[in-house]
Amino acid sequence: METVDLASVIGSRVRVGRTERGWTLDELAERSGVSRRMVVNVEQGAANPSIATLLRLSHALGIGLPALVDVERPGALQVIGAGQAPVLWRGPSGGQGVLVAGTDPPDVVELWDWTLEPGEAHRTEAHAAGTRELLLVLSGQVELTVGQQTQLLTPGDSAQFAGDVAHGYANRVGSPPARFCLTVFAPRETGRSGR
């Protein structure tokens, strides 16, 4: 999906979620920790928000990241063709983080396909309390950092870790491209609305 189209879809869903709750722009900004200006830009489809910004908005709205970025919300079976899933992170050398599938609240599960080119890294702040992640290295080497711990993973290695602490993934300079699958489980995605 084109970035402009995805930005419009996300903007519309954020605006609908905010207005359904009767929140002002300022209220959503306060509840999410995202600046009012960024909320306005996202709602207008004029921003290419980071994954961290999307997570903050989806958590505040209690809808989960997949519901915010999925183009279609079909019934019992959803198949997303190769190349059709939204790219939510792009590295400076061509790496990318693609959200290939996800479930609706209350328990949100996300399935990601990540590629890191040599020297690329993605760091993220802590997700909502109770979030857990599973990672499987498909090719190359991934340096996984969770809190203060760092572990080098090679093809076939897997890890499970707390997603509610700061963490990140990196591919060392001079290494071949790395590819890994990541599953994120966010239990009881109810947002900060007190619902």
Contacts in CASP RR format, 6 or more apart in sequence:
PFRMAT RR
TARGET T0000
AUTHOR 0000-0000-0000
METHOD contacts of the structure
MODEL  1
METVDLASVIGSRVRVGRTERGWTLDELAERSGVSRRMVVNVEQGAANPS
IATLLRLSHALGIGLPALVDVERPGALQVIGAGQAPVLWRGPSGGQGVLV
AGTDPPDVVELWDWTLEPGEAHRTEAHAAGTRELLLVLSGQVELTVGQQT
QLLTPGDSAQFAGDVAHGYANRVGSPPARFCLTVFAPRETGRSGR
1 71 0 8 1.000
1 84 0 8 1.000
1 85 0 8 1.000
1 86 0 8 1.000
3 48 0 8 1.000
3 87 0 8 1.000
5 71 0 8 1.000
6 69 0 8 1.000
6 71 0 8 1.000
6 86 0 8 1.000
7 42 0 8 1.000
7 45 0 8 1.000
7 46 0 8 1.000
7 47 0 8 1.000
7 48 0 8 1.000
8 45 0 8 1.000
9 69 0 8 1.000
9 71 0 8 1.000
10 42 0 8 1.000
10 45 0 8 1.000
10 49 0 8 1.000
10 54 0 8 1.000
10 68 0 8 1.000
10 69 0 8 1.000
11 42 0 8 1.000
11 43 0 8 1.000
11 44 0 8 1.000
11 45 0 8 1.000
12 43 0 8 1.000
13 63 0 8 1.000
13 67 0 8 1.000
13 68 0 8 1.000
14 28 0 8 1.000
14 39 0 8 1.000
14 42 0 8 1.000
14 43 0 8 1.000
14 57 0 8 1.000
14 61 0 8 1.000
14 68 0 8 1.000
15 43 0 8 1.000
17 61 0 8 1.000
17 63 0 8 1.000
18 25 0 8 1.000
18 27 0 8 1.000
18 28 0 8 1.000
18 39 0 8 1.000
18 43 0 8 1.000
18 61 0 8 1.000
21 61 0 8 1.000
21 193 0 8 1.000
23 31 0 8 1.000
25 36 0 8 1.000
25 39 0 8 1.000
25 40 0 8 1.000
25 43 0 8 1.000
26 36 0 8 1.000
28 34 0 8 1.000
28 39 0 8 1.000
28 57 0 8 1.000
28 60 0 8 1.000
28 61 0 8 1.000
29 35 0 8 1.000
29 36 0 8 1.000
29 38 0 8 1.000
29 39 0 8 1.000
31 60 0 8 1.000
31 192 0 8 1.000
31 193 0 8 1.000
32 39 0 8 1.000
32 56 0 8 1.000
32 57 0 8 1.000
32 59 0 8 1.000
32 60 0 8 1.000
32 61 0 8 1.000
32 192 0 8 1.000
33 56 0 8 1.000
33 60 0 8 1.000
34 42 0 8 1.000
34 53 0 8 1.000
34 56 0 8 1.000
34 57 0 8 1.000
34 60 0 8 1.000
38 47 0 8 1.000
38 49 0 8 1.000
38 53 0 8 1.000
39 57 0 8 1.000
41 47 0 8 1.000
42 49 0 8 1.000
42 53 0 8 1.000
42 57 0 8 1.000
49 57 0 8 1.000
50 89 0 8 1.000
51 88 0 8 1.000
51 89 0 8 1.000
51 122 0 8 1.000
51 124 0 8 1.000
52 124 0 8 1.000
52 125 0 8 1.000
54 65 0 8 1.000
54 68 0 8 1.000
54 69 0 8 1.000
54 88 0 8 1.000
55 65 0 8 1.000
55 124 0 8 1.000
55 127 0 8 1.000
57 68 0 8 1.000
58 64 0 8 1.000
58 65 0 8 1.000
58 67 0 8 1.000
58 68 0 8 1.000
58 189 0 8 1.000
59 127 0 8 1.000
59 128 0 8 1.000
59 189 0 8 1.000
59 191 0 8 1.000
59 192 0 8 1.000
60 191 0 8 1.000
60 192 0 8 1.000
60 193 0 8 1.000
61 68 0 8 1.000
61 191 0 8 1.000
61 193 0 8 1.000
62 105 0 8 1.000
62 189 0 8 1.000
62 190 0 8 1.000
62 191 0 8 1.000
62 192 0 8 1.000
62 193 0 8 1.000
62 195 0 8 1.000
63 104 0 8 1.000
63 105 0 8 1.000
63 189 0 8 1.000
64 104 0 8 1.000
64 105 0 8 1.000
64 108 0 8 1.000
64 186 0 8 1.000
64 189 0 8 1.000
65 99 0 8 1.000
65 102 0 8 1.000
65 108 0 8 1.000
65 110 0 8 1.000
66 99 0 8 1.000
66 101 0 8 1.000
66 102 0 8 1.000
66 103 0 8 1.000
66 104 0 8 1.000
66 108 0 8 1.000
66 110 0 8 1.000
67 73 0 8 1.000
67 104 0 8 1.000
67 105 0 8 1.000
69 86 0 8 1.000
69 88 0 8 1.000
69 99 0 8 1.000
70 86 0 8 1.000
70 102 0 8 1.000
71 86 0 8 1.000
72 78 0 8 1.000
73 104 0 8 1.000
78 101 0 8 1.000
80 100 0 8 1.000
80 101 0 8 1.000
83 98 0 8 1.000
85 98 0 8 1.000
85 99 0 8 1.000
85 100 0 8 1.000
85 101 0 8 1.000
85 113 0 8 1.000
86 98 0 8 1.000
86 99 0 8 1.000
87 96 0 8 1.000
87 97 0 8 1.000
87 98 0 8 1.000
88 97 0 8 1.000
88 98 0 8 1.000
88 99 0 8 1.000
89 96 0 8 1.000
89 97 0 8 1.000
89 122 0 8 1.000
90 96 0 8 1.000
90 97 0 8 1.000
91 116 0 8 1.000
91 117 0 8 1.000
91 120 0 8 1.000
91 122 0 8 1.000
92 120 0 8 1.000
93 117 0 8 1.000
93 118 0 8 1.000
93 119 0 8 1.000
93 120 0 8 1.000
94 115 0 8 1.000
94 117 0 8 1.000
94 120 0 8 1.000
95 114 0 8 1.000
95 115 0 8 1.000
95 116 0 8 1.000
95 117 0 8 1.000
95 120 0 8 1.000
95 177 0 8 1.000
96 114 0 8 1.000
96 115 0 8 1.000
97 112 0 8 1.000
97 113 0 8 1.000
97 114 0 8 1.000
97 115 0 8 1.000
97 122 0 8 1.000
98 112 0 8 1.000
98 113 0 8 1.000
98 114 0 8 1.000
99 110 0 8 1.000
99 111 0 8 1.000
99 112 0 8 1.000
100 111 0 8 1.000
100 112 0 8 1.000
100 113 0 8 1.000
101 110 0 8 1.000
101 111 0 8 1.000
102 108 0 8 1.000
102 109 0 8 1.000
102 110 0 8 1.000
102 111 0 8 1.000
103 109 0 8 1.000
103 110 0 8 1.000
105 188 0 8 1.000
105 189 0 8 1.000
105 190 0 8 1.000
106 187 0 8 1.000
106 188 0 8 1.000
106 189 0 8 1.000
106 190 0 8 1.000
107 185 0 8 1.000
107 186 0 8 1.000
107 187 0 8 1.000
107 188 0 8 1.000
107 189 0 8 1.000
108 184 0 8 1.000
108 185 0 8 1.000
108 186 0 8 1.000
108 189 0 8 1.000
109 183 0 8 1.000
109 184 0 8 1.000
109 185 0 8 1.000
109 186 0 8 1.000
110 182 0 8 1.000
110 183 0 8 1.000
110 184 0 8 1.000
110 186 0 8 1.000
111 181 0 8 1.000
111 182 0 8 1.000
111 183 0 8 1.000
112 181 0 8 1.000
112 182 0 8 1.000
112 183 0 8 1.000
112 184 0 8 1.000
113 179 0 8 1.000
113 181 0 8 1.000
114 122 0 8 1.000
114 169 0 8 1.000
114 178 0 8 1.000
114 179 0 8 1.000
114 180 0 8 1.000
114 181 0 8 1.000
114 182 0 8 1.000
115 177 0 8 1.000
115 178 0 8 1.000
115 179 0 8 1.000
116 122 0 8 1.000
116 142 0 8 1.000
116 169 0 8 1.000
116 170 0 8 1.000
116 171 0 8 1.000
116 177 0 8 1.000
116 178 0 8 1.000
116 179 0 8 1.000
117 171 0 8 1.000
117 177 0 8 1.000
118 171 0 8 1.000
118 172 0 8 1.000
118 173 0 8 1.000
118 174 0 8 1.000
118 175 0 8 1.000
118 176 0 8 1.000
118 177 0 8 1.000
119 170 0 8 1.000
119 171 0 8 1.000
119 172 0 8 1.000
119 173 0 8 1.000
119 174 0 8 1.000
119 175 0 8 1.000
120 170 0 8 1.000
120 171 0 8 1.000
121 143 0 8 1.000
121 168 0 8 1.000
121 169 0 8 1.000
121 170 0 8 1.000
121 171 0 8 1.000
122 168 0 8 1.000
122 169 0 8 1.000
122 170 0 8 1.000
123 145 0 8 1.000
123 166 0 8 1.000
123 167 0 8 1.000
123 168 0 8 1.000
124 166 0 8 1.000
124 167 0 8 1.000
124 168 0 8 1.000
125 166 0 8 1.000
126 163 0 8 1.000
126 164 0 8 1.000
126 165 0 8 1.000
126 166 0 8 1.000
126 167 0 8 1.000
127 163 0 8 1.000
127 164 0 8 1.000
127 184 0 8 1.000
127 186 0 8 1.000
128 164 0 8 1.000
128 186 0 8 1.000
128 189 0 8 1.000
128 191 0 8 1.000
129 164 0 8 1.000
130 162 0 8 1.000
130 163 0 8 1.000
130 164 0 8 1.000
130 186 0 8 1.000
130 187 0 8 1.000
131 162 0 8 1.000
131 163 0 8 1.000
131 164 0 8 1.000
131 184 0 8 1.000
131 185 0 8 1.000
131 186 0 8 1.000
131 187 0 8 1.000
132 160 0 8 1.000
132 161 0 8 1.000
132 162 0 8 1.000
132 163 0 8 1.000
132 184 0 8 1.000
132 185 0 8 1.000
133 160 0 8 1.000
133 161 0 8 1.000
133 162 0 8 1.000
133 163 0 8 1.000
133 167 0 8 1.000
133 182 0 8 1.000
133 183 0 8 1.000
133 184 0 8 1.000
133 185 0 8 1.000
134 158 0 8 1.000
134 159 0 8 1.000
134 160 0 8 1.000
134 182 0 8 1.000
134 183 0 8 1.000
134 185 0 8 1.000
135 142 0 8 1.000
135 144 0 8 1.000
135 153 0 8 1.000
135 158 0 8 1.000
135 159 0 8 1.000
135 160 0 8 1.000
135 161 0 8 1.000
135 169 0 8 1.000
135 180 0 8 1.000
135 181 0 8 1.000
135 182 0 8 1.000
135 183 0 8 1.000
136 156 0 8 1.000
136 157 0 8 1.000
136 158 0 8 1.000
136 180 0 8 1.000
136 181 0 8 1.000
136 182 0 8 1.000
137 153 0 8 1.000
137 154 0 8 1.000
137 155 0 8 1.000
137 156 0 8 1.000
137 157 0 8 1.000
137 158 0 8 1.000
137 178 0 8 1.000
137 179 0 8 1.000
137 180 0 8 1.000
138 155 0 8 1.000
138 156 0 8 1.000
138 179 0 8 1.000
138 180 0 8 1.000
138 181 0 8 1.000
139 155 0 8 1.000
139 176 0 8 1.000
139 177 0 8 1.000
139 178 0 8 1.000
139 179 0 8 1.000
140 154 0 8 1.000
140 155 0 8 1.000
140 171 0 8 1.000
140 175 0 8 1.000
140 176 0 8 1.000
140 177 0 8 1.000
140 178 0 8 1.000
140 179 0 8 1.000
141 152 0 8 1.000
141 153 0 8 1.000
141 154 0 8 1.000
141 171 0 8 1.000
141 172 0 8 1.000
141 175 0 8 1.000
141 176 0 8 1.000
141 178 0 8 1.000
142 152 0 8 1.000
142 153 0 8 1.000
142 169 0 8 1.000
142 170 0 8 1.000
142 171 0 8 1.000
142 178 0 8 1.000
142 180 0 8 1.000
143 150 0 8 1.000
143 151 0 8 1.000
143 152 0 8 1.000
143 153 0 8 1.000
143 169 0 8 1.000
143 170 0 8 1.000
143 171 0 8 1.000
143 172 0 8 1.000
144 150 0 8 1.000
144 151 0 8 1.000
144 152 0 8 1.000
144 153 0 8 1.000
144 159 0 8 1.000
144 161 0 8 1.000
144 167 0 8 1.000
144 168 0 8 1.000
144 169 0 8 1.000
145 151 0 8 1.000
145 167 0 8 1.000
145 168 0 8 1.000
145 169 0 8 1.000
145 170 0 8 1.000
146 161 0 8 1.000
146 162 0 8 1.000
146 163 0 8 1.000
146 165 0 8 1.000
146 167 0 8 1.000
146 168 0 8 1.000
147 165 0 8 1.000
147 166 0 8 1.000
147 167 0 8 1.000
151 159 0 8 1.000
153 159 0 8 1.000
153 180 0 8 1.000
161 167 0 8 1.000
163 184 0 8 1.000
169 180 0 8 1.000
169 182 0 8 1.000
171 177 0 8 1.000
171 178 0 8 1.000
END
